[in-house]
Amino acid sequence: MKKLILTAILTVASFSTQAGEIAQLNLNRDLSAVIGNSKTTYGVNNFFFITKKRIELIQIGLNVTCNDEINRINSKRIAIKCIQEDDIKIIKRVKSQAGRNYIINELKKKGTLDWEGWKARDQNFIDNFEAIGNNKVL
């Protein structure tokens, strides 16, 4: 099952943007999250994932490794927890509620996010975020 999900993610990632371009954030089909993805020039796929309970950056590619260094998100230092899922997948999860609130407020105010050079944009973030998990989408 894990391999099937990973295959689906990598298939979606193959249609992603190149590094330097900005990934769009959109509602997931099941309305559980706002997500954006981009593929770097060195082959790592970045997925930005927001739910009502967590914020994480998932990186998939060869030679991705974890470290729990503080990350800069929109120039602010944010503590993260890095989880090494396997040889090709890591998850960088925002540790604190204060960090999570900061990111959500930045997206609400500016509509953009820069996580250590990975950029995402959603000019309709407030509407999209409020629609997560409810029936506001027709």
Secondary structure, 3 states (H helix, E strand, C coil): CHHHHHHHHHHHHCCCECCCCCEECEECCCCCCEEEEEECCCCCEEEEEECCCCEEEEEECCCCCCCCCCEEECCEEECEEEEEEECCEEEEEECCHHHHHHHHHHHHHHCEEEECCEEEECCCHHHHHHHCCCCCCC
